[in-house]
Structure formats: structure tokens, C-alpha cells
């Protein structure tokens, strides 16, 4: 690659030394990338600035009013928490909190009130789902990739089978899992029934609704699998041959060769997985018909944002939520990249 | 081969298994791998099998107590104007096909006749029907009987409005995929072949948009689209694709950088303008990558829900299949056959595209290692 570029530069040198030709080349380059520059300004830069501005206003689309500057009101409402000590177990909670606040939860004899309890609940649901679904998805995808990477017949057939669910529309997959997770007719419950365990009602149980959604996510790991496969096929076979000569068993090969060599791909899948998890909406919205049932146990951050913006028309408040989401995602991604140096191995030395 | 030779010269390894034993272990290993893969394949295919079989069942077939996997109908024998259910009855090791004439629950009797010879003597079994069925003495005779009517009802439903929704989705995905392909190839060409001031910074900025949650740009975009009257139409879903996106540009830039520059230079020497060079030199060599971008964009857009839900906002004329299916679900949530037929209708196109282009697909992604 680098030799090609060097050669190209060598060829280009005598031509570009003439000022006008250099300007011509620049103009052509800018012309070619102009679709992105225009798109970036129209659909990224301008809307970002606008939503940051709106987050400091009370803009309400349903009232068609002009935005009024309200300072940090949206943010203080969003984060608004208060802590009250309860004197007795039977204390009347209706007068416990300040006006506009409602109960979020209790720790011991401390009652926590929030201005927007659903903000905190939806944030908790999203983080909890990330903790449940993300590691399992990455793990299952890696397992499927390792299995189908073996040099045995029919592996392309298996790869195709594991990949197909990924190409299906998310709504259709959700509709199928609405049935698969049904307590009475769903096939998922064949497993607990055959083991003599009670058949749970996945989608109507506060503890089980997120694992149920994680199953749907596991069904769609085909793309992550394919990316792992690409990584696995890039591992030089000489490494394994050398290890075999040294008497390494397959487990040692896996831990000392395979995992370090594909660690950049694991990082890639982890980051993409994080980004998609924080955009999670469709499956939960469809399966719970937008309500996040039962008792908001499947009420994701983006469902709350959607409802605030497009059901209640509170565009200012929803903009504040979106900026919080941006900061959160950037912070988590930055954290992952910062710690990746400890576990990601780049074969060609440190990545620039 | 070389390693083989070296290995033979080395002192014997810890495991002193004979060659036969080692082969046996290898076979057991392969057997285990195939068992695990087959079980996993069954698990991964089960939802699709459930969907397809359920979608071909009528209401009556769904409610069959036996819950057969395939859509089945129970065979009957008409006798004196009555449709008598047929059973395979096993008695003393022989099985006969008999028709159920009467069920006497109180006296625990089941009366059967032979359809070959209805007028001959009736056969009586001394137990109640459910008990006999449980014991396997009487097995209902059924035959495979898929019902396509469910699809007609689902497609005709006003909530699905299949024809219109299908055309909307085709327009969004098809035009969108062309837009994505054309714009990304232009931008990728610009980034891979020209010295643009601040190119590294611009490219980093482009890549950074991958992290950006769409929610942070959604609200102002929605407000503007509403002001210019685009909400409730397909335009908000199609127009932005003509301004390229980070994944596609990255994929194509990588690909273009792998194409030798010499042919570009040759075309330039022959007096071709950069646009001519792009069209006649670069595009033909990058056909595979361009098709990959097109197909990926097509598939991803076909199933896209969030933006479609927001921007078509309640306009039934503009709704794509994903939004239609969401609406359909709210109405038919108690009818599994309708739901599954609806799901099949929305995924016909992606499945068709995937299986037609499967090879280019999975190879294309493996080459680039970049996903959507």
C-alpha cells in the first residue's frame, strides 16, 4: 500500500509543483467530497447546534410556539433528584416529595424522588440491557465464528443459517419473538418444560423481559459472526504451525494466538455493539407496543426520548435528553478506547 | 509439509497415543462439533420454521388440541350426511383405519365403523376417547393442508395495505441504495485520490459520525422537514442518502486505495478529466464493492423502522412495510397466523436478495470486514 502511494507521489510531484494545477486538483477533490460536506452541514452540524440550542428552551412543537430560553431548566428537570428520610414505615408518600417530584425508589429508610423518574428508569433499563445483551452477543458471535471457521465440510451452510436472521427486518424478528416468547404457545418454553421447570411468561415478567429481548439479540448476531470470521481468516496459519511444533494444545493456541490476533476485531464489534445498544428502540417498542411493559421494565432511553418528543411534543426537553445520550455514548466509547491499549494487540506494532 | 518433517525429527510428544487412537479422538472431536453445530442450527432455524408453518394455518388449525407442527387437517369420512373423523386404530398389533361414529362418555365407550364396509358390524372400544388417544390406541388421521388464505387476508388488510407499503419500501430502499452508492463512491474517490486541504481531519470527522446517536440530530431535522412539508412523505427517508455515510465511504475508500493508481495516471495523460477517469477507470474496477454497498444499504433500509416511524408520522400513504407491520401487530396481536403471514410478507424481498446475492454478500463483507 505505502509503496503505491509513494510511487503515486513521485509521479505527481512534477505536476503539482505548478501552483495552478495544485489548485485544480484541490478543487476536484473538494468537488468529489462535496456531497458529504454539504450533507454534514445540513444533516449533522446544523442539527447538532440546533438541538443544543433547543435543549436550553421550552420548545413545544404541539403548541407551535416559538422557543423561549429557559437556561438549564431542562437539564435540572432531567437530573432532578431529592432524598428524604422516612420516619416510619407508614408515612404518607403523597406529601413526601416536593411538587413536581415523584417516587423513584427507596434505599433503606431513604426515599428517592425524581422530577422525571422515567428518565432514570429508562437509563437503568438501557444500561442493564447493555450489561446482559452485549457480552452474551459478543461471546455467542465469537463462538459461532470459531466453530464455523473449522476446516470441515458444510461450514458455509452453517454460516448462512446463523447469518440469515440478521437480514430480516427488525420488526418482523420482533413479531416472531412475540410468539416464540409467549408463555403458552411459544417454543422458547419447550426447554424449561422439558426440564420440568415452570414455563415463564417472558414478556410480562419484570425480571425476564430483558433476557427475553437479549434472546432476540442473540438470534441476530450473524453480522458480528461474519466480522469475527474475517478476523479469524486473517490470522497467519504459520503461527499455529509454529505453536504445534512447540507442543501447544488447542486451548493454548486459542488463548495465546487466536484471541490476541483477533482482539482488534473484538474491539470493533464491542464499539459497534455499544453504539447500537444505546440506539436500541425498535424491538422493545414493537414487542411492548411502545409502553415498555411490564411496569417500565422494558422502557428504554430512546423510547422515553421518542415519547417526550413525538407524543408529548416536548422538543426542548427531548433535545436535552439527546445531548445527554451523546455525552454518555462518547464517554463510554472513549473509555473503551482508552482501556483497549491493555488488551488489544496490533500485529504491526502500535496503531498510529 | 516442511513442518511435518521437523515434527517427526522432534522427540516423541507427551501424548503417546497410537495413530489409531489419535484418529479416534479426532473423529470424536469432529462428531462433537457437528452435533453442537446441528443443535445450534436447529435453534437458529426454529423461529423461521415456526413463522412459516404458523402462517399457513387457518384459525381452526391453530386451535387443534394436538398442536401439530405443520398445518394439517383431520381426515373425515362422510357417512349418512355426517363427516365422521378418521382414526388409525391399533388393536392386537394390527392397525386399521376406522371412522368414529359415536363417543359414549358416560359408559366409557367409543363406537367405530369400517369405512370400507360401513354396513358391517360396529367396532366398540371400552374406554373414553381422550384416554384412547393418549394411550396411542387411536391416532387421528391428518394430512398436510396449508392455507394460503391467511396471506390474502393479511395482505389485503387496511393496516398492512401490502401493495402500497411494498412500493413505498421499494422506493425508499431502491432509490436510497442508489443514492448511497453514488454519493459514497464520489466521496470515497475524493478522499482516496486527491490532496484535499485538511483531508485527514475531514476523514476523522466523517468517521466520528459513526458514534453520533441519530437522536441528537433528529429533532431539528424533523422540525425542518415538517416546516417544508416533507413529513408524511418518503422524501425525508430518501434525500439524506444522497449525501453519503461514514460506513460506505470507509468501505469504498479502502477498496479504491487498493486499485493501482497507474491506470488513473494513464487516463489523465490521455486527457481524461477526473470525472471521466472516475467513471471509466475506477468504477469498472470497483464493481464488486459498489454492489456490496448497494445491497447492504438496500437490506438495512428495508428493515429500518425508527426514522420511518417518525418521518412518515401517521401518513398511511407513505408508510413502508416495517411501519405497516408494527401497526398490523397492534390489531392482530391475538392471531398468530396473521402476524406470521405479515412477518413473511415484509421479509420476502430481503430473503430473495440475500439468497440471490449470497455469495457476493458474504464474500464482500469478509473481504472488507466492515459492517453496517
Contacts between the chains, C-beta under 8 A, distances in Angstrom:
chain1	res1	chain2	res2	distance
A	1	B	257	6.8
A	1	B	258	7.6
A	4	B	260	6.4
A	4	B	261	6.4
A	7	B	261	7.3
A	8	B	261	4.3
A	8	B	265	7.8
A	11	B	261	7.5
A	11	B	265	5.8
A	16	B	195	7.4
A	22	B	195	7.6
A	25	B	194	5.6
A	25	B	195	6.0
A	26	B	194	7.1
A	26	B	195	6.6
A	26	B	196	6.3
A	26	B	197	6.4
A	28	B	190	7.9
A	28	B	194	5.8
A	28	B	274	4.6
A	29	B	190	5.0
A	29	B	193	7.5
A	29	B	194	2.8
A	29	B	195	6.6
A	29	B	196	4.0
A	29	B	199	7.6
A	30	B	190	7.4
A	30	B	194	8.0
A	30	B	196	6.0
A	31	B	190	7.4
A	32	B	186	5.1
A	32	B	187	6.6
A	32	B	189	5.3
A	32	B	190	2.9
A	32	B	194	6.7
A	32	B	274	7.4
A	32	B	278	7.7
A	33	B	186	7.5
A	33	B	187	4.9
A	33	B	190	3.7
A	33	B	191	6.2
A	33	B	196	6.5
A	33	B	202	7.1
A	35	B	183	4.4
A	35	B	186	5.9
A	35	B	187	5.8
A	35	B	242	6.7
A	35	B	243	5.1
A	35	B	244	5.3
A	36	B	183	7.3
A	36	B	187	4.4
A	36	B	206	6.3
A	36	B	243	6.4
A	36	B	244	4.7
A	36	B	249	6.7
A	37	B	202	7.7
A	38	B	243	6.1
A	39	B	183	7.6
A	39	B	240	6.8
A	39	B	242	7.8
A	39	B	243	2.4
A	39	B	244	6.2
A	40	B	205	7.2
A	40	B	206	7.5
A	40	B	209	7.4
A	40	B	243	7.7
A	42	B	243	7.0
A	43	B	217	6.3
A	43	B	221	6.5
A	43	B	240	5.4
A	43	B	243	6.4
A	44	B	209	5.9
A	44	B	212	7.0
A	44	B	217	5.9
A	46	B	220	7.1
A	47	B	216	7.6
A	47	B	217	3.7
A	47	B	218	7.6
A	47	B	219	7.6
A	47	B	220	4.1
A	47	B	221	5.0
A	47	B	224	8.0
A	48	B	212	8.0
A	48	B	216	6.0
A	48	B	217	5.9
A	50	B	219	7.9
A	50	B	220	3.6
A	50	B	223	8.0
A	51	B	216	5.8
A	51	B	217	6.7
A	51	B	218	7.9
A	51	B	219	5.3
A	51	B	220	5.2
A	54	B	219	6.4
A	54	B	220	6.8
A	61	B	223	6.8
A	61	B	226	7.6
A	144	B	40	7.1
A	147	B	33	6.4
A	147	B	36	6.8
A	147	B	37	5.8
A	147	B	40	7.7
A	148	B	37	7.4
A	150	B	33	6.2
A	152	B	30	6.5
A	152	B	33	6.7
A	152	B	34	7.5
A	156	B	362	7.9
A	158	B	37	5.2
A	158	B	40	7.9
A	158	B	41	6.0
A	159	B	362	6.9
A	160	B	358	6.7
A	160	B	362	7.5
A	161	B	41	4.8
A	161	B	44	5.5
A	161	B	45	6.1
A	162	B	40	7.4
A	162	B	41	7.6
A	162	B	44	5.6
A	163	B	362	6.9
A	164	B	44	7.8
A	164	B	48	7.4
A	164	B	351	7.6
A	164	B	354	7.0
A	165	B	44	6.6
A	165	B	47	7.4
A	165	B	48	7.7
A	167	B	299	5.5
A	167	B	350	4.9
A	167	B	351	7.0
A	167	B	353	7.9
A	167	B	354	4.7
A	168	B	303	6.8
A	168	B	347	4.9
A	168	B	350	6.3
A	168	B	351	7.6
A	169	B	302	6.2
A	169	B	303	3.2
A	169	B	305	7.6
A	169	B	321	7.1
A	169	B	322	5.2
A	169	B	325	7.4
A	169	B	346	5.2
A	169	B	347	5.9
A	169	B	350	6.6
A	170	B	303	5.3
A	170	B	305	5.8
A	170	B	322	7.3
A	171	B	303	7.0
A	171	B	305	5.4
A	171	B	322	4.5
A	171	B	323	8.0
A	171	B	325	4.8
A	171	B	326	5.4
A	171	B	329	7.8
A	171	B	346	6.8
A	172	B	303	7.4
A	172	B	322	7.8
A	172	B	325	6.3
A	172	B	343	4.1
A	172	B	344	8.0
A	172	B	346	4.8
A	172	B	347	4.9
A	173	B	47	7.8
A	175	B	325	6.4
A	175	B	329	5.7
A	175	B	339	5.3
A	175	B	340	7.6
A	175	B	342	6.9
A	175	B	343	4.6
A	176	B	47	4.8
A	176	B	48	7.7
A	176	B	50	7.0
A	176	B	51	5.1
A	176	B	340	7.2
A	176	B	343	5.8
A	177	B	47	7.0
A	178	B	329	7.3
A	178	B	333	7.4
A	178	B	339	7.1
A	179	B	50	6.6
A	179	B	51	7.9
A	179	B	54	7.1
A	179	B	336	5.4
A	179	B	339	6.7
A	179	B	340	7.0
A	180	B	46	7.7
A	180	B	47	5.5
A	180	B	50	6.4
A	185	B	67	7.8
A	185	B	336	6.8
A	187	B	46	5.7
A	187	B	47	7.6
A	187	B	50	5.7
A	219	B	44	6.8
A	219	B	47	6.6
A	223	B	365	7.9
A	223	B	371	5.1
A	223	B	372	7.4
A	224	B	371	7.8
A	226	B	362	6.4
A	226	B	365	5.3
A	226	B	366	6.6
A	226	B	371	7.5
A	227	B	365	7.5
A	227	B	369	5.9
A	227	B	371	5.6
A	229	B	366	6.4
A	230	B	365	7.1
A	230	B	366	4.6
A	230	B	367	7.7
A	230	B	368	7.9
A	230	B	369	4.1
A	231	B	369	7.0
A	233	B	366	6.8
A	241	B	3	4.8
A	244	B	3	7.3
A	244	B	7	7.4
A	245	B	3	6.0
A	245	B	6	6.0
A	245	B	7	5.9
A	245	B	10	7.2
A	247	B	13	5.8
A	247	B	14	7.0
A	265	B	369	7.3
A	272	B	371	6.8
A	275	B	210	6.9
A	275	B	211	6.1
A	275	B	213	7.8
A	278	B	213	6.3
A	279	B	213	5.8
A	279	B	214	6.7
A	279	B	215	7.7
A	279	B	306	7.9
A	281	B	305	7.8
A	281	B	306	5.3
A	282	B	305	4.3
A	282	B	306	6.0
A	285	B	305	7.9
A	285	B	326	7.9
A	286	B	305	7.5
A	286	B	326	5.5
A	286	B	329	6.5
A	289	B	329	7.3
A	289	B	330	5.9
A	289	B	333	7.8
A	302	B	215	6.5
A	302	B	306	7.9
A	305	B	215	5.7
A	306	B	310	7.6
A	309	B	218	7.7
A	309	B	219	5.9
A	309	B	222	7.8
A	310	B	222	8.0
A	310	B	310	6.2
A	310	B	313	7.4
A	315	B	219	5.3
A	315	B	223	6.9
A	318	B	215	8.0
A	318	B	219	5.9
A	319	B	219	5.3
A	319	B	220	8.0
A	321	B	215	7.6
A	322	B	213	6.8
A	322	B	215	4.1
A	322	B	216	4.4
A	322	B	218	7.0
A	322	B	219	6.7
A	323	B	216	6.3
A	325	B	213	5.0
A	325	B	215	5.8
A	325	B	216	6.9
A	326	B	212	6.9
A	326	B	213	5.7
A	326	B	215	8.0
A	326	B	216	4.6
A	329	B	211	6.1
A	329	B	213	5.7
A	330	B	211	6.2
A	333	B	211	5.6
